Amino acid sequence: MGTALPGAINNGVSKEEIRAIIHVIAIYCGVPQALECFRAARKVLEDQ
């Protein structure tokens, strides 16, 4: 997630769309994995 996120943001994916994608990850992969994705996304978004 951490390596794909900057590319997604550079290609116009909004924060709301990223949030929706991570919610789908929670459904299919479980809440623990989604929480890890949220942490990675927060770090990438703070760095930008």
C-alpha distance matrix in Angstrom:
0.0 3.8 5.5 5.3 5.9 9.2 10.3 10.1 12.0 14.4 15.1 16.2 13.7 15.1 14.0 15.8 14.1 10.6 12.5 14.0 11.0 9.9 13.6 13.7 11.1 13.6 16.4 15.3 13.4 15.1 15.1 14.1 10.7 10.4 11.7 9.2 6.5 9.3 10.0 6.8 7.5 11.1 11.0 9.6 12.1 14.8 14.6 15.3
3.8 0.0 3.8 5.7 5.6 7.5 9.7 10.4 11.5 13.5 15.2 16.4 14.4 15.6 14.3 16.8 15.7 12.1 14.0 16.3 13.8 12.5 16.3 16.9 14.4 16.6 19.7 18.9 16.7 18.0 17.5 16.0 13.0 12.8 13.1 10.2 8.1 10.0 9.4 5.7 6.7 9.7 8.5 6.8 10.1 12.2 11.4 12.5
5.5 3.8 0.0 3.8 5.7 6.6 7.6 9.4 11.1 12.1 13.6 15.7 14.4 16.3 15.9 18.5 16.9 13.7 16.3 18.2 15.3 14.9 18.7 18.7 16.4 19.1 21.8 20.6 18.7 20.6 20.5 19.2 15.9 15.8 16.6 13.7 11.4 13.5 13.2 9.4 9.9 12.9 11.5 9.0 12.1 14.4 12.9 13.3
5.3 5.7 3.8 0.0 3.8 5.8 5.4 6.3 8.8 10.2 10.8 12.8 11.3 13.7 13.8 16.1 13.9 11.1 14.2 15.5 12.6 12.9 16.6 16.4 14.6 17.7 20.0 18.8 17.6 19.7 19.9 19.3 15.8 15.1 16.6 14.3 11.3 13.3 14.0 10.5 9.9 13.3 12.9 10.1 12.2 15.3 14.3 13.9
5.9 5.6 5.7 3.8 0.0 3.8 5.4 5.0 6.2 8.6 9.8 10.8 9.0 10.6 10.3 13.0 11.4 8.5 11.6 13.5 11.2 11.4 15.1 15.6 14.2 16.9 19.5 19.1 18.0 19.6 19.1 18.7 15.6 14.1 15.1 13.3 10.0 11.1 12.0 8.8 7.0 10.2 10.3 7.3 8.7 12.1 11.6 11.0
9.2 7.5 6.6 5.8 3.8 0.0 3.8 5.4 5.1 6.1 8.6 10.1 9.6 11.3 11.5 14.7 13.6 11.1 14.3 16.5 14.6 15.0 18.6 19.2 18.1 20.7 23.3 22.9 21.8 23.3 22.7 22.1 19.1 17.7 18.3 16.4 13.4 13.9 14.2 11.0 9.2 11.5 10.8 7.1 8.3 11.3 10.0 8.6
10.3 9.7 7.6 5.4 5.4 3.8 0.0 3.8 5.4 5.0 6.2 8.9 8.9 11.7 12.9 15.7 13.7 12.0 15.6 16.9 14.8 15.9 19.4 19.4 18.5 21.5 23.7 22.9 22.2 24.2 24.1 23.8 20.5 19.2 20.5 18.6 15.3 16.4 17.2 13.9 12.1 14.8 14.5 10.8 11.8 15.0 13.6 11.9
10.1 10.4 9.4 6.3 5.0 5.4 3.8 0.0 3.8 5.4 5.1 6.5 5.5 8.5 10.0 12.3 10.1 8.7 12.5 13.5 11.5 13.2 16.4 16.4 16.0 19.1 21.0 20.5 20.3 22.3 22.1 22.4 19.2 17.3 18.9 17.7 14.0 14.7 16.3 13.5 11.1 14.0 14.6 11.2 11.4 15.0 14.6 12.7
12.0 11.5 11.1 8.8 6.2 5.1 5.4 3.8 0.0 3.8 5.3 5.3 5.0 6.7 8.2 11.2 10.0 8.8 12.3 14.0 13.0 14.3 17.4 18.1 17.9 20.5 22.7 22.8 22.5 23.9 23.2 23.5 20.6 18.4 19.4 18.4 14.9 14.7 16.0 13.6 10.5 12.6 13.3 9.9 9.0 12.5 12.3 9.8
14.4 13.5 12.1 10.2 8.6 6.1 5.0 5.4 3.8 0.0 3.8 5.5 7.4 9.6 11.7 14.6 13.3 12.5 16.0 17.5 16.3 17.9 21.0 21.4 21.2 24.0 26.1 25.9 25.6 27.3 26.7 26.8 23.9 21.9 22.9 21.6 18.2 18.2 19.2 16.4 13.8 15.7 15.8 12.1 11.6 14.6 13.6 10.7
15.1 15.2 13.6 10.8 9.8 8.6 6.2 5.1 5.3 3.8 0.0 3.8 6.0 9.2 12.1 14.2 12.1 12.2 15.9 16.5 15.2 17.5 20.3 20.2 20.4 23.5 25.0 24.7 24.9 26.9 26.8 27.3 24.2 22.1 23.7 22.6 19.0 19.3 20.9 18.2 15.5 17.8 18.4 14.8 14.3 17.7 17.0 14.2
16.2 16.4 15.7 12.8 10.8 10.1 8.9 6.5 5.3 5.5 3.8 0.0 3.8 6.1 9.5 11.3 9.8 10.6 13.9 14.6 14.2 16.6 18.9 19.2 20.0 22.7 24.2 24.4 24.9 26.5 26.0 26.9 24.1 21.6 23.0 22.5 18.9 18.5 20.5 18.3 15.1 17.0 18.2 15.0 13.5 16.9 17.0 14.0
13.7 14.4 14.4 11.3 9.0 9.6 8.9 5.5 5.0 7.4 6.0 3.8 0.0 3.8 6.8 8.3 6.2 6.9 10.3 10.9 10.4 12.8 15.1 15.5 16.4 19.0 20.5 20.9 21.4 22.9 22.3 23.4 20.7 18.0 19.6 19.4 15.6 15.3 17.6 15.8 12.4 14.6 16.4 13.5 12.1 15.8 16.5 14.0
15.1 15.6 16.3 13.7 10.6 11.3 11.7 8.5 6.7 9.6 9.2 6.1 3.8 0.0 3.8 5.3 5.1 6.3 8.7 9.9 10.7 12.5 14.4 15.6 16.7 18.7 20.4 21.4 22.0 22.8 21.7 23.0 20.8 17.7 18.7 19.1 15.6 14.3 16.7 15.6 11.9 13.2 15.5 13.3 10.9 14.3 15.8 13.4
14.0 14.3 15.9 13.8 10.3 11.5 12.9 10.0 8.2 11.7 12.1 9.5 6.8 3.8 0.0 3.8 5.4 5.0 6.2 8.7 9.9 10.6 12.4 14.5 15.3 16.6 18.8 20.2 20.3 20.7 19.1 20.2 18.4 15.1 15.7 16.3 13.1 11.1 13.5 13.0 9.3 10.0 12.9 11.3 8.7 11.9 14.0 12.4
15.8 16.8 18.5 16.1 13.0 14.7 15.7 12.3 11.2 14.6 14.2 11.3 8.3 5.3 3.8 0.0 3.8 5.4 5.0 6.3 8.7 9.9 10.6 12.7 14.3 15.4 17.0 18.8 19.6 19.7 18.3 20.1 18.5 14.9 15.9 17.2 14.1 12.2 15.2 15.3 11.7 12.5 15.8 14.7 12.3 15.2 17.7 16.2
14.1 15.7 16.9 13.9 11.4 13.6 13.7 10.1 10.0 13.3 12.1 9.8 6.2 5.1 5.4 3.8 0.0 3.8 5.3 5.0 6.2 8.7 9.8 10.7 12.5 14.3 15.6 16.8 17.8 18.7 17.9 19.7 17.6 14.3 16.1 17.0 13.5 12.6 15.8 15.2 11.8 13.7 16.6 15.0 13.3 16.8 18.6 17.1
10.6 12.1 13.7 11.1 8.5 11.1 12.0 8.7 8.8 12.5 12.2 10.6 6.9 6.3 5.0 5.4 3.8 0.0 3.8 5.4 5.1 6.3 8.7 10.0 10.6 12.5 14.6 15.5 15.7 16.5 15.6 16.9 14.6 11.5 13.0 13.5 9.9 9.2 12.3 11.4 8.2 10.5 13.3 11.8 10.7 14.2 15.9 14.9
12.5 14.0 16.3 14.2 11.6 14.3 15.6 12.5 12.3 16.0 15.9 13.9 10.3 8.7 6.2 5.0 5.3 3.8 0.0 3.8 5.5 5.2 6.3 8.8 9.8 10.6 12.8 14.6 14.9 14.9 13.4 15.1 13.5 9.9 11.1 12.6 9.6 7.9 11.5 11.9 8.9 10.4 13.8 13.3 11.9 14.8 17.3 16.8
14.0 16.3 18.2 15.5 13.5 16.5 16.9 13.5 14.0 17.5 16.5 14.6 10.9 9.9 8.7 6.3 5.0 5.4 3.8 0.0 3.8 5.4 5.0 6.5 8.8 9.9 10.9 12.7 14.0 14.4 13.6 16.0 14.3 10.9 13.0 14.7 11.7 10.9 14.6 14.8 12.2 14.1 17.3 16.6 15.4 18.5 20.7 20.0
11.0 13.8 15.3 12.6 11.2 14.6 14.8 11.5 13.0 16.3 15.2 14.2 10.4 10.7 9.9 8.7 6.2 5.1 5.5 3.8 0.0 3.8 5.4 5.2 6.4 8.8 10.1 10.8 11.7 12.9 12.9 14.8 12.4 9.5 12.3 13.1 9.8 10.3 13.8 13.3 11.1 13.9 16.5 15.5 15.2 18.5 20.1 19.6
9.9 12.5 14.9 12.9 11.4 15.0 15.9 13.2 14.3 17.9 17.5 16.6 12.8 12.5 10.6 9.9 8.7 6.3 5.2 5.4 3.8 0.0 3.8 5.3 4.8 6.3 8.8 9.9 9.8 10.3 9.6 11.2 9.1 5.8 8.5 9.6 6.7 7.0 10.7 10.8 9.3 11.8 14.5 14.2 14.2 17.1 19.0 19.1
13.6 16.3 18.7 16.6 15.1 18.6 19.4 16.4 17.4 21.0 20.3 18.9 15.1 14.4 12.4 10.6 9.8 8.7 6.3 5.0 5.4 3.8 0.0 3.8 5.3 5.0 6.6 8.9 9.8 9.5 8.7 11.5 10.3 7.0 9.5 11.8 9.7 9.4 13.1 14.0 12.5 14.4 17.5 17.6 17.2 19.8 22.1 22.2
13.7 16.9 18.7 16.4 15.6 19.2 19.4 16.4 18.1 21.4 20.2 19.2 15.5 15.6 14.5 12.7 10.7 10.0 8.8 6.5 5.2 5.3 3.8 0.0 3.8 5.3 5.1 6.3 8.2 9.3 10.0 12.7 10.9 8.5 11.9 13.5 11.2 12.0 15.6 15.8 14.5 17.0 19.8 19.4 19.4 22.4 24.2 24.1
11.1 14.4 16.4 14.6 14.2 18.1 18.5 16.0 17.9 21.2 20.4 20.0 16.4 16.7 15.3 14.3 12.5 10.6 9.8 8.8 6.4 4.8 5.3 3.8 0.0 3.8 5.4 5.2 5.3 6.9 8.0 9.9 7.4 5.8 9.5 10.4 8.5 10.3 13.4 13.4 12.9 15.7 17.9 17.8 18.5 21.3 22.8 23.2
13.6 16.6 19.1 17.7 16.9 20.7 21.5 19.1 20.5 24.0 23.5 22.7 19.0 18.7 16.6 15.4 14.3 12.5 10.6 9.9 8.8 6.3 5.0 5.3 3.8 0.0 3.8 5.7 5.4 4.5 4.7 7.7 6.8 4.8 8.0 10.1 9.3 10.2 13.3 14.3 14.1 16.1 18.6 19.2 19.7 22.0 24.0 24.7
16.4 19.7 21.8 20.0 19.5 23.3 23.7 21.0 22.7 26.1 25.0 24.2 20.5 20.4 18.8 17.0 15.6 14.6 12.8 10.9 10.1 8.8 6.6 5.1 5.4 3.8 0.0 3.8 6.0 5.8 7.4 10.6 9.9 8.6 11.8 13.8 12.8 13.9 17.0 17.9 17.5 19.6 22.2 22.6 22.9 25.4 27.4 27.8
15.3 18.9 20.6 18.8 19.1 22.9 22.9 20.5 22.8 25.9 24.7 24.4 20.9 21.4 20.2 18.8 16.8 15.5 14.6 12.7 10.8 9.9 8.9 6.3 5.2 5.7 3.8 0.0 3.8 6.0 8.9 11.2 9.6 9.4 13.0 14.1 13.0 15.0 17.8 18.1 18.1 20.7 22.8 22.8 23.7 26.4 27.9 28.4
13.4 16.7 18.7 17.6 18.0 21.8 22.2 20.3 22.5 25.6 24.9 24.9 21.4 22.0 20.3 19.6 17.8 15.7 14.9 14.0 11.7 9.8 9.8 8.2 5.3 5.4 6.0 3.8 0.0 3.8 7.0 8.2 6.3 7.3 10.6 11.1 10.8 13.3 15.5 15.7 16.4 19.0 20.7 21.1 22.4 24.8 26.1 27.0
15.1 18.0 20.6 19.7 19.6 23.3 24.2 22.3 23.9 27.3 26.9 26.5 22.9 22.8 20.7 19.7 18.7 16.5 14.9 14.4 12.9 10.3 9.5 9.3 6.9 4.5 5.8 6.0 3.8 0.0 3.8 5.7 5.7 6.4 8.9 10.4 10.9 12.6 14.7 15.8 16.6 18.6 20.5 21.5 22.5 24.5 26.3 27.5
15.1 17.5 20.5 19.9 19.1 22.7 24.1 22.1 23.2 26.7 26.8 26.0 22.3 21.7 19.1 18.3 17.9 15.6 13.4 13.6 12.9 9.6 8.7 10.0 8.0 4.7 7.4 8.9 7.0 3.8 0.0 3.8 5.5 5.0 6.1 8.6 9.7 10.3 12.3 14.2 15.0 16.2 18.4 19.9 20.6 22.2 24.3 25.7
14.1 16.0 19.2 19.3 18.7 22.1 23.8 22.4 23.5 26.8 27.3 26.9 23.4 23.0 20.2 20.1 19.7 16.9 15.1 16.0 14.8 11.2 11.5 12.7 9.9 7.7 10.6 11.2 8.2 5.7 3.8 0.0 3.8 5.5 5.2 6.4 8.8 10.0 10.8 12.6 14.3 15.5 17.0 18.7 20.1 21.3 23.1 24.9
10.7 13.0 15.9 15.8 15.6 19.1 20.5 19.2 20.6 23.9 24.2 24.1 20.7 20.8 18.4 18.5 17.6 14.6 13.5 14.3 12.4 9.1 10.3 10.9 7.4 6.8 9.9 9.6 6.3 5.7 5.5 3.8 0.0 3.8 5.4 5.1 6.3 8.7 9.9 10.7 12.3 14.3 15.6 16.7 18.3 20.1 21.4 23.0
10.4 12.8 15.8 15.1 14.1 17.7 19.2 17.3 18.4 21.9 22.1 21.6 18.0 17.7 15.1 14.9 14.3 11.5 9.9 10.9 9.5 5.8 7.0 8.5 5.8 4.8 8.6 9.4 7.3 6.4 5.0 5.5 3.8 0.0 3.8 5.3 4.9 6.2 8.6 9.8 10.3 12.1 14.2 15.2 16.1 18.1 19.9 21.1
11.7 13.1 16.6 16.6 15.1 18.3 20.5 18.9 19.4 22.9 23.7 23.0 19.6 18.7 15.7 15.9 16.1 13.0 11.1 13.0 12.3 8.5 9.5 11.9 9.5 8.0 11.8 13.0 10.6 8.9 6.1 5.2 5.4 3.8 0.0 3.8 5.3 5.0 6.3 8.7 9.8 10.5 12.5 14.3 15.2 16.4 18.5 20.2
9.2 10.2 13.7 14.3 13.3 16.4 18.6 17.7 18.4 21.6 22.6 22.5 19.4 19.1 16.3 17.2 17.0 13.5 12.6 14.7 13.1 9.6 11.8 13.5 10.4 10.1 13.8 14.1 11.1 10.4 8.6 6.4 5.1 5.3 3.8 0.0 3.8 5.4 5.1 6.3 8.6 9.9 10.8 12.5 14.3 15.5 16.8 18.8
6.5 8.1 11.4 11.3 10.0 13.4 15.3 14.0 14.9 18.2 19.0 18.9 15.6 15.6 13.1 14.1 13.5 9.9 9.6 11.7 9.8 6.7 9.7 11.2 8.5 9.3 12.8 13.0 10.8 10.9 9.7 8.8 6.3 4.9 5.3 3.8 0.0 3.8 5.4 5.1 6.0 8.5 9.9 10.6 12.1 14.1 15.4 16.7
9.3 10.0 13.5 13.3 11.1 13.9 16.4 14.7 14.7 18.2 19.3 18.5 15.3 14.3 11.1 12.2 12.6 9.2 7.9 10.9 10.3 7.0 9.4 12.0 10.3 10.2 13.9 15.0 13.3 12.6 10.3 10.0 8.7 6.2 5.0 5.4 3.8 0.0 3.8 5.5 5.0 6.0 8.6 9.9 10.3 12.0 14.2 15.5
10.0 9.4 13.2 14.0 12.0 14.2 17.2 16.3 16.0 19.2 20.9 20.5 17.6 16.7 13.5 15.2 15.8 12.3 11.5 14.6 13.8 10.7 13.1 15.6 13.4 13.3 17.0 17.8 15.5 14.7 12.3 10.8 9.9 8.6 6.3 5.1 5.4 3.8 0.0 3.8 5.5 5.2 6.3 8.8 10.0 10.6 12.5 14.6
6.8 5.7 9.4 10.5 8.8 11.0 13.9 13.5 13.6 16.4 18.2 18.3 15.8 15.6 13.0 15.3 15.2 11.4 11.9 14.8 13.3 10.8 14.0 15.8 13.4 14.3 17.9 18.1 15.7 15.8 14.2 12.6 10.7 9.8 8.7 6.3 5.1 5.5 3.8 0.0 3.8 5.5 5.2 6.3 8.6 10.0 10.8 12.7
7.5 6.7 9.9 9.9 7.0 9.2 12.1 11.1 10.5 13.8 15.5 15.1 12.4 11.9 9.3 11.7 11.8 8.2 8.9 12.2 11.1 9.3 12.5 14.5 12.9 14.1 17.5 18.1 16.4 16.6 15.0 14.3 12.3 10.3 9.8 8.6 6.0 5.0 5.5 3.8 0.0 3.8 5.4 5.2 6.0 8.5 9.9 10.8
11.1 9.7 12.9 13.3 10.2 11.5 14.8 14.0 12.6 15.7 17.8 17.0 14.6 13.2 10.0 12.5 13.7 10.5 10.4 14.1 13.9 11.8 14.4 17.0 15.7 16.1 19.6 20.7 19.0 18.6 16.2 15.5 14.3 12.1 10.5 9.9 8.5 6.0 5.2 5.5 3.8 0.0 3.8 5.5 5.2 6.0 8.6 10.1
11.0 8.5 11.5 12.9 10.3 10.8 14.5 14.6 13.3 15.8 18.4 18.2 16.4 15.5 12.9 15.8 16.6 13.3 13.8 17.3 16.5 14.5 17.5 19.8 17.9 18.6 22.2 22.8 20.7 20.5 18.4 17.0 15.6 14.2 12.5 10.8 9.9 8.6 6.3 5.2 5.4 3.8 0.0 3.8 5.5 5.2 6.2 8.9
9.6 6.8 9.0 10.1 7.3 7.1 10.8 11.2 9.9 12.1 14.8 15.0 13.5 13.3 11.3 14.7 15.0 11.8 13.3 16.6 15.5 14.2 17.6 19.4 17.8 19.2 22.6 22.8 21.1 21.5 19.9 18.7 16.7 15.2 14.3 12.5 10.6 9.9 8.8 6.3 5.2 5.5 3.8 0.0 3.8 5.5 5.1 6.5
12.1 10.1 12.1 12.2 8.7 8.3 11.8 11.4 9.0 11.6 14.3 13.5 12.1 10.9 8.7 12.3 13.3 10.7 11.9 15.4 15.2 14.2 17.2 19.4 18.5 19.7 22.9 23.7 22.4 22.5 20.6 20.1 18.3 16.1 15.2 14.3 12.1 10.3 10.0 8.6 6.0 5.2 5.5 3.8 0.0 3.8 5.4 5.3
14.8 12.2 14.4 15.3 12.1 11.3 15.0 15.0 12.5 14.6 17.7 16.9 15.8 14.3 11.9 15.2 16.8 14.2 14.8 18.5 18.5 17.1 19.8 22.4 21.3 22.0 25.4 26.4 24.8 24.5 22.2 21.3 20.1 18.1 16.4 15.5 14.1 12.0 10.6 10.0 8.5 6.0 5.2 5.5 3.8 0.0 3.8 5.5
14.6 11.4 12.9 14.3 11.6 10.0 13.6 14.6 12.3 13.6 17.0 17.0 16.5 15.8 14.0 17.7 18.6 15.9 17.3 20.7 20.1 19.0 22.1 24.2 22.8 24.0 27.4 27.9 26.1 26.3 24.3 23.1 21.4 19.9 18.5 16.8 15.4 14.2 12.5 10.8 9.9 8.6 6.2 5.1 5.4 3.8 0.0 3.8
15.3 12.5 13.3 13.9 11.0 8.6 11.9 12.7 9.8 10.7 14.2 14.0 14.0 13.4 12.4 16.2 17.1 14.9 16.8 20.0 19.6 19.1 22.2 24.1 23.2 24.7 27.8 28.4 27.0 27.5 25.7 24.9 23.0 21.1 20.2 18.8 16.7 15.5 14.6 12.7 10.8 10.1 8.9 6.5 5.3 5.5 3.8 0.0
